[in-house]
Amino acid sequence: MDPDVLSRVLGSSKPLPIMRPARIIGYEIKLWGPYPALVDNKPLHPVDGIVCGLLSPTQLDRLAAYETDKYHLRACLINVLNNDGNTEKTIEGASFMWNGRQDELREGTFDLKQWRKDRQLRKLD
């Protein structure tokens, strides 16, 4: 969700893929340390995030390596949101889902702004 991290992971001087607010239904977020872990089996529950444009096979491989084997790519329907937070269109896409043990996760929510602040503080230590 962080454009700076995505740019570093993709290792490209090209412009980043287009990133838009999005929502998927039927999942929930748990936390693996400070990182969000998308898990399923929560019918009708929305999870907000970011969808990015198509990646090349090399970029997708780099992103999968960054995500580690704790996540696997899985097809899902994605609601692309407009500026009002309403669904503009629904597309077929994929998301990295949790692939580790359930006992590695804890309850919680992921806040990108807080994650960035925490990351900056760790850099200063």
LUMLUM-85406 format. One line per field, with one value per residue: x, y, z of N, C-alpha, C in turn; residue in three letters. Coordinates in nm, 2 decimals, always signed. Layout:
<nodes>
n_xx c(X_...)
n_yy c(Y_...)
n_zz c(Z_...)
ca_xx c(X_...)
ca_yy c(Y_...)
ca_zz c(Z_...)
c_xx c(X_...)
c_yy c(Y_...)
c_zz c(Z_...)
residuo c(Ala_...)
</nodes>
This chain:
<nodes>
n_xx c(+0.08_+0.21_+0.35_+0.63_+0.76_+0.67_+0.79_+1.06_+1.07_+0.99_+1.19_+1.23_+1.29_+1.09_+0.77_+0.55_+0.30_-0.04_-0.21_-0.50_-0.77_-0.93_-1.16_-1.22_-1.44_-1.55_-1.33_-1.08_-0.86_-0.58_-0.30_+0.05_+0.30_+0.40_+0.27_+0.01_-0.22_-0.41_-0.69_-0.94_-1.29_-1.48_-1.77_-1.92_-1.78_-1.60_-1.28_-1.06_-0.82_-0.56_-0.55_-0.33_-0.21_-0.16_+0.12_+0.44_+0.56_+0.82_+0.81_+0.60_+0.72_+0.92_+0.77_+0.64_+0.86_+0.93_+0.71_+0.74_+0.72_+0.51_+0.29_+0.05_-0.04_-0.37_-0.67_-0.93_-1.23_-1.23_-1.33_-1.30_-1.26_-1.43_-1.37_-1.54_-1.56_-1.72_-1.81_-1.67_-1.62_-1.61_-1.35_-1.16_-0.90_-0.61_-0.48_-0.24_-0.26_-0.27_-0.05_+0.06_+0.09_-0.20_-0.17_+0.03_-0.07_-0.23_-0.51_-0.62_-0.58_-0.47_-0.29_-0.19_-0.08_+0.01_+0.19_+0.39_+0.48_+0.59_+0.78_+0.96_+1.04_+1.18_+1.40_+1.53_+1.63)
n_yy c(-0.12_+0.11_+0.36_+0.42_+0.19_+0.01_+0.11_+0.07_-0.21_-0.30_-0.20_-0.03_+0.24_+0.34_+0.50_+0.44_+0.17_+0.26_+0.35_+0.29_+0.35_+0.07_-0.20_-0.52_-0.79_-1.02_-1.10_-1.06_-0.85_-0.95_-0.93_-0.98_-0.96_-0.63_-0.62_-0.64_-0.91_-1.08_-1.26_-1.52_-1.62_-1.46_-1.38_-1.12_-0.92_-0.62_-0.52_-0.26_-0.12_-0.09_-0.10_-0.18_-0.11_-0.33_-0.55_-0.64_-0.97_-0.99_-0.79_-0.88_-1.12_-1.01_-0.87_-1.09_-1.22_-1.03_-1.04_-1.29_-1.64_-1.65_-1.55_-1.59_-1.56_-1.49_-1.52_-1.28_-1.08_-0.73_-0.42_-0.12_+0.20_+0.52_+0.87_+0.93_+0.70_+0.51_+0.22_+0.22_+0.05_-0.30_-0.54_-0.82_-0.95_-1.00_-1.09_-1.08_-1.33_-1.45_-1.72_-1.85_-2.00_-2.00_-1.94_-1.76_-1.51_-1.21_-1.04_-0.73_-0.41_-0.27_+0.03_+0.25_+0.51_+0.51_+0.30_+0.40_+0.61_+0.46_+0.32_+0.52_+0.61_+0.38_+0.39_+0.61_+0.52)
n_zz c(+0.00_+0.03_-0.16_-0.17_-0.07_-0.26_-0.49_-0.43_-0.40_-0.66_-0.80_-1.01_-1.24_-1.38_-1.40_-1.12_-1.11_-1.17_-0.88_-0.68_-0.45_-0.30_-0.24_-0.10_-0.06_+0.20_+0.35_+0.61_+0.80_+0.98_+1.20_+1.14_+1.32_+1.26_+1.02_+0.77_+0.74_+0.51_+0.55_+0.48_+0.48_+0.61_+0.56_+0.36_+0.49_+0.45_+0.33_+0.31_+0.09_-0.14_-0.49_-0.75_-1.08_-1.37_-1.34_-1.46_-1.54_-1.42_-1.23_-1.07_-0.97_-0.82_-0.63_-0.51_-0.39_-0.21_-0.04_+0.08_+0.16_+0.34_+0.24_-0.03_-0.37_-0.47_-0.66_-0.68_-0.65_-0.70_-0.58_-0.72_-0.60_-0.60_-0.55_-0.34_-0.20_-0.29_-0.49_-0.80_-1.01_-1.06_-1.07_-1.19_-1.01_-0.81_-0.49_-0.22_+0.00_+0.34_+0.42_+0.62_+0.95_+1.15_+1.42_+1.43_+1.39_+1.51_+1.65_+1.52_+1.34_+1.04_+0.99_+0.76_+0.78_+1.05_+1.04_+0.87_+1.03_+1.25_+1.12_+1.04_+1.29_+1.37_+1.20_+1.30_+1.54)
ca_xx c(+0.00_+0.30_+0.42_+0.77_+0.80_+0.64_+0.89_+1.18_+1.05_+0.98_+1.33_+1.21_+1.29_+0.97_+0.66_+0.48_+0.17_-0.15_-0.26_-0.63_-0.83_-1.01_-1.22_-1.26_-1.55_-1.54_-1.20_-1.05_-0.72_-0.51_-0.16_+0.17_+0.39_+0.34_+0.23_-0.13_-0.23_-0.54_-0.75_-1.08_-1.39_-1.56_-1.87_-1.98_-1.70_-1.52_-1.14_-1.02_-0.68_-0.51_-0.52_-0.24_-0.22_-0.09_+0.26_+0.51_+0.60_+0.94_+0.77_+0.52_+0.81_+0.99_+0.67_+0.62_+0.98_+0.92_+0.60_+0.79_+0.63_+0.40_+0.17_+0.04_-0.13_-0.50_-0.76_-1.04_-1.29_-1.18_-1.41_-1.22_-1.34_-1.41_-1.32_-1.64_-1.55_-1.82_-1.76_-1.67_-1.63_-1.56_-1.26_-1.10_-0.76_-0.55_-0.43_-0.16_-0.33_-0.19_-0.02_+0.13_+0.01_-0.30_-0.13_+0.13_-0.15_-0.31_-0.62_-0.58_-0.61_-0.35_-0.31_-0.07_-0.01_+0.08_+0.30_+0.49_+0.54_+0.67_+0.90_+1.05_+1.10_+1.28_+1.51_+1.60_+1.69)
ca_yy c(+0.00_+0.23_+0.38_+0.42_+0.05_-0.06_+0.15_+0.00_-0.35_-0.32_-0.17_+0.03_+0.38_+0.38_+0.54_+0.33_+0.14_+0.34_+0.29_+0.34_+0.29_-0.04_-0.28_-0.66_-0.84_-1.16_-1.12_-0.97_-0.83_-0.98_-0.88_-1.07_-0.85_-0.50_-0.64_-0.69_-1.05_-1.09_-1.40_-1.52_-1.68_-1.36_-1.34_-0.99_-0.82_-0.54_-0.48_-0.15_-0.12_-0.02_-0.18_-0.12_-0.16_-0.46_-0.56_-0.73_-1.09_-0.97_-0.71_-0.97_-1.20_-0.93_-0.85_-1.22_-1.24_-0.94_-1.09_-1.41_-1.76_-1.64_-1.50_-1.65_-1.48_-1.56_-1.44_-1.22_-0.96_-0.61_-0.31_+0.00_+0.30_+0.65_+0.97_+0.93_+0.57_+0.42_+0.14_+0.28_-0.07_-0.43_-0.60_-0.94_-0.93_-1.10_-1.03_-1.17_-1.39_-1.52_-1.85_-1.91_-2.06_-1.90_-1.90_-1.65_-1.39_-1.16_-0.95_-0.59_-0.35_-0.21_+0.17_+0.28_+0.63_+0.47_+0.21_+0.49_+0.68_+0.36_+0.29_+0.64_+0.60_+0.27_+0.44_+0.70_+0.45)
ca_zz c(+0.00_+0.04_-0.29_-0.16_-0.06_-0.39_-0.59_-0.39_-0.43_-0.80_-0.85_-1.15_-1.25_-1.45_-1.30_-1.05_-1.17_-1.11_-0.75_-0.65_-0.33_-0.34_-0.14_-0.13_+0.04_+0.24_+0.41_+0.72_+0.83_+1.11_+1.20_+1.16_+1.36_+1.22_+0.88_+0.76_+0.68_+0.46_+0.57_+0.43_+0.56_+0.68_+0.45_+0.35_+0.56_+0.36_+0.37_+0.23_+0.06_-0.26_-0.61_-0.85_-1.22_-1.41_-1.32_-1.55_-1.47_-1.34_-1.11_-0.99_-0.91_-0.72_-0.52_-0.44_-0.31_-0.09_+0.05_+0.14_+0.15_+0.43_+0.16_-0.17_-0.46_-0.50_-0.74_-0.60_-0.71_-0.64_-0.60_-0.73_-0.53_-0.64_-0.44_-0.23_-0.13_-0.34_-0.59_-0.93_-1.09_-1.00_-1.16_-1.15_-0.98_-0.72_-0.37_-0.14_+0.12_+0.44_+0.39_+0.73_+1.05_+1.21_+1.55_+1.41_+1.37_+1.62_+1.61_+1.50_+1.21_+0.98_+0.96_+0.68_+0.84_+1.17_+1.00_+0.82_+1.15_+1.32_+1.03_+1.05_+1.43_+1.38_+1.12_+1.38_+1.65)
c_xx c(+0.09_+0.38_+0.57_+0.83_+0.78_+0.75_+1.02_+1.18_+1.06_+1.11_+1.32_+1.22_+1.17_+0.87_+0.60_+0.35_+0.07_-0.20_-0.39_-0.69_-0.93_-1.07_-1.25_-1.36_-1.53_-1.41_-1.19_-0.90_-0.69_-0.37_-0.06_+0.28_+0.33_+0.27_+0.09_-0.13_-0.38_-0.58_-0.89_-1.17_-1.46_-1.66_-1.92_-1.89_-1.61_-1.38_-1.10_-0.87_-0.65_-0.50_-0.42_-0.25_-0.14_+0.06_+0.32_+0.54_+0.72_+0.90_+0.69_+0.61_+0.88_+0.90_+0.65_+0.74_+0.97_+0.82_+0.64_+0.68_+0.52_+0.28_+0.17_-0.06_-0.26_-0.59_-0.88_-1.11_-1.26_-1.28_-1.32_-1.31_-1.32_-1.37_-1.42_-1.64_-1.65_-1.76_-1.78_-1.69_-1.57_-1.47_-1.21_-0.95_-0.71_-0.49_-0.34_-0.23_-0.23_-0.17_+0.06_+0.04_-0.08_-0.25_-0.02_+0.06_-0.21_-0.41_-0.56_-0.61_-0.48_-0.38_-0.18_+0.00_+0.07_+0.20_+0.42_+0.56_+0.63_+0.79_+1.00_+1.12_+1.21_+1.41_+1.60_+1.68_+1.83)
c_yy c(+0.13_+0.25_+0.37_+0.28_-0.02_-0.02_+0.08_-0.15_-0.38_-0.29_-0.11_+0.18_+0.43_+0.43_+0.42_+0.30_+0.23_+0.27_+0.36_+0.28_+0.18_-0.11_-0.42_-0.70_-0.99_-1.20_-1.04_-0.96_-0.88_-0.93_-0.99_-0.97_-0.72_-0.51_-0.69_-0.83_-1.06_-1.24_-1.40_-1.58_-1.58_-1.30_-1.19_-0.88_-0.75_-0.52_-0.38_-0.16_-0.04_-0.13_-0.11_-0.19_-0.28_-0.45_-0.66_-0.86_-1.07_-0.89_-0.80_-1.07_-1.13_-0.90_-0.98_-1.25_-1.15_-0.99_-1.21_-1.52_-1.75_-1.59_-1.57_-1.57_-1.56_-1.47_-1.40_-1.11_-0.84_-0.49_-0.18_+0.11_+0.44_+0.74_+0.97_+0.80_+0.47_+0.34_+0.20_+0.16_-0.18_-0.50_-0.73_-0.91_-1.04_-1.02_-1.13_-1.20_-1.45_-1.67_-1.92_-1.97_-1.96_-1.85_-1.79_-1.51_-1.34_-1.06_-0.81_-0.54_-0.29_-0.06_+0.22_+0.40_+0.59_+0.39_+0.29_+0.56_+0.58_+0.33_+0.40_+0.64_+0.49_+0.31_+0.53_+0.64_+0.39)
c_zz c(+0.00_-0.09_-0.28_-0.15_-0.19_-0.49_-0.56_-0.43_-0.58_-0.87_-0.99_-1.14_-1.32_-1.35_-1.24_-1.13_-1.10_-0.98_-0.72_-0.52_-0.38_-0.22_-0.19_-0.02_+0.07_+0.30_+0.53_+0.73_+0.97_+1.10_+1.22_+1.19_+1.33_+1.08_+0.87_+0.69_+0.64_+0.48_+0.52_+0.53_+0.65_+0.58_+0.47_+0.43_+0.46_+0.42_+0.26_+0.21_-0.07_-0.37_-0.70_-0.98_-1.25_-1.39_-1.42_-1.47_-1.38_-1.21_-1.02_-0.91_-0.79_-0.60_-0.44_-0.35_-0.19_+0.01_+0.12_+0.12_+0.25_+0.36_+0.02_-0.24_-0.49_-0.57_-0.65_-0.69_-0.63_-0.68_-0.61_-0.69_-0.60_-0.53_-0.32_-0.16_-0.18_-0.46_-0.73_-1.03_-1.02_-1.11_-1.10_-1.12_-0.89_-0.60_-0.30_-0.02_+0.21_+0.41_+0.50_+0.83_+1.12_+1.35_+1.55_+1.40_+1.50_+1.57_+1.60_+1.36_+1.17_+0.94_+0.89_+0.74_+0.96_+1.14_+0.95_+0.93_+1.23_+1.25_+1.04_+1.19_+1.44_+1.30_+1.21_+1.50_+1.61)
residuo c(Met_Asp_Pro_Asp_Val_Leu_Ser_Arg_Val_Leu_Gly_Ser_Ser_Lys_Pro_Leu_Pro_Ile_Met_Arg_Pro_Ala_Arg_Ile_Ile_Gly_Tyr_Glu_Ile_Lys_Leu_Trp_Gly_Pro_Tyr_Pro_Ala_Leu_Val_Asp_Asn_Lys_Pro_Leu_His_Pro_Val_Asp_Gly_Ile_Val_Cys_Gly_Leu_Leu_Ser_Pro_Thr_Gln_Leu_Asp_Arg_Leu_Ala_Ala_Tyr_Glu_Thr_Asp_Lys_Tyr_His_Leu_Arg_Ala_Cys_Leu_Ile_Asn_Val_Leu_Asn_Asn_Asp_Gly_Asn_Thr_Glu_Lys_Thr_Ile_Glu_Gly_Ala_Ser_Phe_Met_Trp_Asn_Gly_Arg_Gln_Asp_Glu_Leu_Arg_Glu_Gly_Thr_Phe_Asp_Leu_Lys_Gln_Trp_Arg_Lys_Asp_Arg_Gln_Leu_Arg_Lys_Leu_Asp)
</nodes>
